[in-house]
Structure formats: structure tokens, C-alpha cells
């Protein structure tokens, strides 16, 4: 292949993800879901038939199994095991674009699905975290979503049932609302214990060996939610996820204290390849969290999390 120069931007504008998938004979493996194409991943061959998703509007792809994604250049580079520059040259030849010129050149390229090497605002040094939270070997089977004590939280029993949450009557979380926390593979890794009374402290209780900075609340449901929604909502705490879900906002993820770890940022950056924009809801985000997320997507910020017409205003 000629070692010339080709504009990455022009190649991305000229070639759609659908065309690339068709070139590899992969398009028939995918089905339409809202604005997305979904199906098994052609790379990791995972068991889920929803983990690989293509956003036609953004001309981007993401796999929830590989935790990788990007545009047409990233896909071809990964598929062929070559550099992004070589992928651009291949696409130019395959689709007869006529964009390559016979002269040396380079063009800086960064995949939108990967975290920038230098965020807009660097987070302060954090204590070293383990690679993951180990899955729990048990489930709490007696949680009561209808318990009278939960009325003070203003959360509907149907919402609590959706998240398998309920009032806990024994153990570490006794007298609290126990909310299951899953990792991005859907494995149960902890229960968050939310205080029922306003004056009860601390507001949240977590198991001693659980590290919230490794997880994003509700992320494991995103393969089912992407495609039907153009907007992804992010809230600063676990309770806020339930509150928005109860008002009909289904594509909602949550942090744990308004701060953003690098692991959480990477997960959100990948998820955002499937959505048109990100809306932050609530007042308790750290300023650096907002600044860093703005490096990945067009961000809007709504301060009033109690707004019942939230979905209609932002859709």
C-alpha cells in the first residue's frame, strides 16, 4: 500500500460504520434498536447479543464487553491489527475515495471513545485502588420495598422493585434502604445502605472493602437503554438514580459522591459514544467532575433534581 497521506476527518465523513460492517460481512449480524445497531461483538465474541452497539448518527461503535470503541478508523485498525493511519489508507482504497496523496505526512488523531491523556482538569492524586470489586457470594433476600419507614424517602415501591432494593432488617444495613450495586458486567458487588431519616448519619453505608470509585451506578443496564434514548443523564449519588428512574428517565447513571475517578471517567467516555449529549442533574458534582466530562461530550447541567418535567424539557 502506498505510504502517502490521507485526511482522517475526510475519511470519517466519507465512510459510514454501516459500510464498513457490510465490507466485513458483519451487517447481517446486527439488528436495529432505536437509533443504534446492536448485536454480538465481532472482536471479543461475548455471550451477550446486545454488547456491541453502533450509533449511526455519530458514526461510532462501542462494545460493553471489550470496553473499547471509536469510529470507522478505530474499527478497521482493530480488525486488521494495524495503525489508524494504515486503516485510513485501506478505507480510501476499499471505497475508492481518492483522498490519499503521495507525500509523507502525519495527522494527530485521538479516538473519541478513549480518555484523553491529559484531561481538561487533572484530578488530585488518589489512593491506589484494586483492579476491581469482587462479586458478592450472597444476595439479601428479605428486602422490603413496601416498608412503611421508606415513605420518608419519597420513592415509589415500583421503583425500588425495579432495582431490587428494599428496607433491610438485619446486618450492617439494618434500618436502611439497601440498594444493590452492580459492576459493568452485571455482577452484584455491594449493597449501598441509604439512611431513611434526614438526620441519620452517615447518609450512605458501604461494605468496608467496597470501592465506589470503581463503579458507575446502573452502567450494566446501558446496553438495553442505548438506542432508544439520545440523552444520557448522570447524577451525583445512588439515590438520585432511583429518583430519576421513578420519574420516567431510564437512561440514567450515577456516581457516588459527585466526584469522578479515572476508572469512572473511562467508563462514561465509552458510554457517550452511543448518546448525542450528556445532561448532569443535581447540585452535588465536584467542579472538576463537570470540567472533565465536558472534554468528552456536550454537557448540560440541571440543578433541580426534583423537576418532574425533566424528560420533556431535555428530550
C-alpha positions as a printed NumPy array, in Angstrom:
array([[  0.   ,   0.   ,   0.   ],
       [  1.382,   3.471,  -0.865],
       [  2.792,   5.261,   2.142],
       [  1.024,   8.525,   1.422],
       [ -1.125,  10.948,   3.37 ],
       [ -4.882,  10.95 ,   3.834],
       [ -7.103,  13.176,   5.949],
       [ -8.622,  11.21 ,   8.808],
       [-11.502,  13.675,   9.054],
       [-12.401,  13.301,   5.371],
       [-12.304,   9.511,   5.546],
       [-14.612,   9.538,   8.584],
       [-17.037,  11.826,   6.776],
       [-16.986,   9.7  ,   3.616],
       [-17.367,   6.205,   5.09 ],
       [-20.15 ,   5.084,   7.405],
       [-19.908,   2.383,  10.036],
       [-22.652,   0.511,   8.167],
       [-20.486,   0.469,   5.039],
       [-17.502,  -0.868,   6.97 ],
       [-19.587,  -3.568,   8.63 ],
       [-21.019,  -4.548,   5.256],
       [-17.489,  -4.76 ,   3.836],
       [-16.643,  -7.342,   6.5  ],
       [-19.963,  -9.167,   6.098],
       [-21.   ,  -8.24 ,   9.637],
       [-24.03 ,  -6.076,   8.968],
       [-26.431,  -9.02 ,   8.874],
       [-25.432,  -9.94 ,  12.442],
       [-26.842,  -6.669,  13.78 ],
       [-30.407,  -5.506,  14.329],
       [-31.899,  -2.043,  14.7  ],
       [-32.653,  -0.751,  18.199],
       [-33.799,   2.856,  18.168],
       [-31.066,   4.885,  16.502],
       [-28.476,   2.145,  17.105],
       [-27.476,  -1.166,  15.573],
       [-26.89 ,  -3.868,  18.18 ],
       [-25.543,  -7.388,  18.136],
       [-22.728,  -9.701,  19.198],
       [-19.233,  -8.238,  19.273],
       [-17.1  ,  -9.187,  16.259],
       [-13.981,  -8.86 ,  18.412],
       [-14.498, -10.456,  21.821],
       [-17.314, -12.817,  20.747],
       [-19.081, -12.266,  24.068],
       [-22.251, -14.092,  25.028],
       [-24.47 , -11.013,  25.015],
       [-26.218, -10.193,  21.748],
       [-26.51 ,  -6.533,  22.793],
       [-22.989,  -5.705,  23.922],
       [-21.783,  -4.354,  20.554],
       [-23.604,  -1.185,  19.501],
       [-23.274,   1.237,  16.627],
       [-24.608,   4.791,  16.754],
       [-25.337,   5.646,  13.125],
       [-25.863,   9.33 ,  13.893],
       [-22.423,   9.694,  15.474],
       [-20.848,   7.098,  13.154],
       [-19.361,   5.431,  16.222],
       [-19.249,   1.994,  17.837],
       [-18.711,   0.633,  21.324],
       [-18.509,  -2.821,  22.897],
       [-19.552,  -3.219,  26.518],
       [-17.512,  -6.435,  26.671],
       [-14.242,  -5.164,  25.193],
       [-14.701,  -1.756,  26.84 ],
       [-13.464,  -0.309,  23.549],
       [-14.998,   1.772,  20.803],
       [-14.48 ,   4.645,  18.424],
       [-15.12 ,   5.428,  14.766],
       [-14.562,   3.683,  11.424],
       [-10.795,   4.141,  11.67 ],
       [-10.642,   2.535,  15.107],
       [-12.767,  -0.388,  13.921],
       [-10.621,  -1.166,  10.882],
       [ -7.406,  -0.673,  12.852],
       [ -8.561,  -3.149,  15.499],
       [ -9.97 ,  -5.602,  12.971],
       [ -6.822,  -5.626,  10.83 ],
       [ -4.295,  -5.196,  13.645],
       [ -2.809,  -2.092,  12.042],
       [ -2.314,   1.573,  12.863],
       [ -5.054,   4.162,  12.454],
       [ -3.101,   5.748,   9.6  ],
       [ -2.929,   2.423,   7.75 ],
       [ -6.648,   1.932,   8.387],
       [ -7.357,   5.291,   6.741],
       [ -5.337,   4.251,   3.69 ],
       [ -7.22 ,   0.951,   3.47 ],
       [-10.601,   2.685,   3.644],
       [ -9.508,   5.106,   0.945],
       [ -8.623,   2.163,  -1.32 ],
       [-11.618,  -0.028,  -0.482],
       [-14.178,   2.683,  -1.148],
       [-12.275,   4.413,  -3.963],
       [-12.338,   7.759,  -2.148],
       [ -9.383,   9.268,  -3.969],
       [ -8.284,  11.093,  -0.83 ],
       [ -4.75 ,   9.693,  -0.497],
       [ -1.868,  11.745,  -1.816],
       [  1.653,  10.514,  -2.434],
       [  3.548,  12.566,   0.083],
       [  4.699,  11.98 ,   3.639],
       [  2.61 ,  13.466,   6.377],
       [  1.177,  12.878,   9.76 ],
       [ -2.011,  13.861,  11.431],
       [ -2.614,  13.758,  15.134],
       [ -5.514,  11.538,  15.993],
       [ -7.352,  10.742,  19.197],
       [-10.198,   8.255,  19.484],
       [-13.375,   9.796,  20.976],
       [-14.079,   6.614,  22.913],
       [-10.839,   6.79 ,  24.896],
       [ -9.987,   9.054,  27.802],
       [ -7.686,  11.932,  26.778],
       [ -4.123,  11.519,  28.01 ],
       [ -4.389,  14.927,  29.665],
       [ -7.912,  15.747,  30.955],
       [ -9.108,  19.328,  30.934],
       [ -8.673,  19.363,  34.678],
       [ -6.499,  16.76 ,  36.306],
       [ -7.934,  15.082,  39.362],
       [ -5.859,  15.205,  42.534],
       [ -3.778,  12.119,  43.321],
       [ -5.937,   9.384,  44.78 ],
       [ -5.045,   6.387,  46.86 ],
       [ -4.271,   3.305,  44.825],
       [ -7.346,   1.226,  44.066],
       [ -7.595,  -2.506,  43.387],
       [ -8.382,  -3.62 ,  39.849],
       [-11.986,  -4.489,  40.701],
       [-14.588,  -5.055,  43.38 ],
       [-15.05 ,  -8.821,  43.776],
       [-18.618, -10.077,  43.187],
       [-20.663, -10.895,  46.266],
       [-21.287, -14.533,  47.084],
       [-24.75 , -13.818,  48.529],
       [-27.873, -11.735,  47.977],
       [-30.171, -10.097,  50.518],
       [-33.427, -11.973,  50.007],
       [-35.718, -10.29 ,  52.572],
       [-35.559,  -6.653,  51.425],
       [-38.974,  -5.   ,  51.666],
       [-39.781,  -2.288,  49.066],
       [-43.132,  -1.612,  50.764],
       [-41.857,  -0.987,  54.3  ],
       [-43.572,   1.973,  55.943],
       [-40.248,   3.524,  57.007],
       [-39.302,   4.134,  53.362],
       [-42.175,   6.571,  52.799],
       [-39.965,   9.405,  54.072],
       [-37.682,   8.989,  51.05 ],
       [-40.493,   9.642,  48.568],
       [-39.508,   6.686,  46.371],
       [-42.251,   4.512,  44.926],
       [-42.242,   0.759,  45.693],
       [-42.367,   0.038,  41.952],
       [-39.107,   1.949,  41.516],
       [-37.48 ,   0.083,  44.394],
       [-38.641,  -3.22 ,  42.915],
       [-37.105,  -2.281,  39.56 ],
       [-33.72 ,  -2.01 ,  41.282],
       [-34.316,  -4.96 ,  43.676],
       [-33.955,  -2.502,  46.563],
       [-35.793,  -2.539,  49.867],
       [-35.761,  -1.995,  53.607],
       [-33.139,  -4.107,  55.385],
       [-33.951,  -5.637,  58.76 ],
       [-30.63 ,  -7.196,  59.763],
       [-26.887,  -6.969,  59.379],
       [-24.726,  -3.953,  58.529],
       [-27.548,  -2.142,  56.715],
       [-30.281,  -2.792,  59.27 ],
       [-32.855,   0.017,  59.31 ],
       [-31.709,   1.394,  55.939],
       [-32.754,   1.181,  52.311],
       [-30.435,  -1.429,  50.771],
       [-29.687,  -0.705,  47.095],
       [-27.819,  -3.294,  45.001],
       [-24.687,  -2.092,  43.186],
       [-23.548,  -3.983,  40.091],
       [-20.355,  -3.752,  38.098],
       [-20.468,  -3.122,  34.353],
       [-20.789,  -6.875,  33.71 ],
       [-23.959,  -7.02 ,  35.809],
       [-22.346,  -8.822,  38.741],
       [-23.57 ,  -7.824,  42.196],
       [-20.615,  -6.279,  44.064],
       [-22.194,  -4.461,  47.027],
       [-25.296,  -3.034,  48.664],
       [-25.453,   0.658,  49.422],
       [-27.281,   1.396,  52.665],
       [-29.209,   4.675,  52.387],
       [-30.329,   6.332,  55.62 ],
       [-34.107,   6.664,  55.918],
       [-34.197,   9.641,  58.302],
       [-32.893,  13.064,  57.248],
       [-30.749,  13.458,  60.377],
       [-29.319,   9.942,  60.304],
       [-25.585,   9.745,  59.598],
       [-23.754,   8.73 ,  57.595],
       [-26.089,   9.177,  54.653],
       [-24.658,   6.087,  52.947],
       [-23.094,   2.927,  54.333],
       [-20.98 ,   0.629,  52.149],
       [-19.235,  -2.661,  52.957],
       [-15.734,  -1.956,  54.303],
       [-13.893,  -3.495,  51.329],
       [-16.071,  -1.948,  48.611],
       [-14.534,   0.806,  46.47 ],
       [-17.225,   3.069,  44.939],
       [-14.672,   4.765,  42.655],
       [-14.514,   1.57 ,  40.576],
       [-18.204,   1.546,  39.654],
       [-20.842,   3.637,  37.901],
       [-24.342,   3.014,  39.214],
       [-26.697,   1.468,  36.614],
       [-23.98 ,   1.125,  33.941],
       [-24.741,  -2.577,  33.482],
       [-28.197,  -1.676,  32.113],
       [-26.833,   0.653,  29.442],
       [-26.726,  -1.919,  26.612],
       [-30.515,  -2.206,  26.967],
       [-31.097,   1.543,  27.27 ],
       [-28.858,   2.828,  24.462],
       [-30.541,   3.219,  21.104],
       [-33.921,   4.28 ,  22.431],
       [-32.554,   7.436,  24.05 ],
       [-30.456,  10.265,  22.63 ],
       [-29.698,  11.796,  26.037],
       [-27.686,  10.186,  28.815],
       [-28.334,  11.566,  32.302],
       [-25.766,  11.494,  35.084],
       [-26.482,  12.156,  38.754],
       [-24.041,  12.591,  41.66 ],
       [-25.367,   9.9  ,  44.037],
       [-27.026,   6.482,  44.095],
       [-30.348,   7.744,  45.476],
       [-30.641,  10.165,  42.551],
       [-30.605,   7.281,  40.06 ],
       [-33.702,   5.819,  41.687],
       [-35.353,   9.222,  41.889],
       [-34.927,   9.963,  38.173],
       [-35.882,   6.425,  37.19 ],
       [-39.083,   6.863,  39.185],
       [-39.945,   9.947,  37.136],
       [-39.51 ,   8.065,  33.857],
       [-35.894,   8.871,  32.975],
       [-34.453,   5.455,  32.165],
       [-31.05 ,   6.274,  30.62 ],
       [-29.535,   7.47 ,  33.886],
       [-26.207,   6.643,  35.52 ],
       [-24.93 ,   7.643,  38.933],
       [-21.707,   8.419,  40.733],
       [-21.393,   8.012,  44.493],
       [-20.355,  11.361,  45.93 ],
       [-20.172,  13.74 ,  42.961],
       [-16.5  ,  13.005,  42.355],
       [-15.14 ,  11.259,  39.262],
       [-12.324,   8.718,  39.268],
       [-10.3  ,   7.945,  36.162],
       [-11.941,   4.494,  36.01 ],
       [-15.402,   6.074,  36.084],
       [-14.368,   8.68 ,  33.513],
       [-13.171,   5.961,  31.142],
       [-16.444,   4.061,  31.505],
       [-18.506,   7.179,  30.835],
       [-16.376,   8.157,  27.837],
       [-17.148,   4.809,  26.232],
       [-20.858,   5.044,  27.003],
       [-21.077,   8.508,  25.5  ],
       [-20.232,   7.188,  22.031],
       [-23.835,   5.905,  21.969],
       [-25.585,   9.113,  23.014],
       [-25.928,  12.556,  21.486],
       [-25.37 ,  14.516,  24.694],
       [-24.864,  14.287,  28.424],
       [-27.075,  16.028,  30.973],
       [-25.874,  16.383,  34.558],
       [-28.703,  16.579,  37.072],
       [-28.152,  17.822,  40.621],
       [-26.007,  20.275,  42.552],
       [-23.5  ,  17.965,  44.197],
       [-20.996,  17.367,  41.394],
       [-17.44 ,  18.469,  42.05 ],
       [-16.338,  21.258,  39.719],
       [-13.522,  19.117,  38.361],
       [-16.047,  16.388,  37.513],
       [-18.014,  18.771,  35.308],
       [-14.859,  20.094,  33.647],
       [-13.512,  16.652,  32.839],
       [-16.81 ,  15.353,  31.446],
       [-17.035,  18.419,  29.207],
       [-13.945,  17.064,  27.475],
       [-15.94 ,  14.086,  26.227],
       [-19.36 ,  15.464,  25.339],
       [-21.6  ,  18.474,  25.064],
       [-22.717,  18.858,  28.677],
       [-25.852,  20.485,  30.066],
       [-26.405,  20.91 ,  33.783],
       [-29.776,  20.935,  35.559],
       [-29.621,  21.832,  39.23 ],
       [-33.145,  20.851,  40.274],
       [-33.331,  17.082,  40.519],
       [-36.949,  17.241,  41.673],
       [-38.143,  18.638,  38.34 ],
       [-40.959,  16.308,  37.208],
       [-40.9  ,  17.657,  33.648],
       [-37.182,  16.965,  33.26 ],
       [-37.52 ,  14.449,  30.47 ],
       [-39.87 ,  16.556,  28.376],
       [-37.632,  19.637,  28.65 ],
       [-34.425,  17.874,  27.685],
       [-35.612,  15.315,  25.118]])
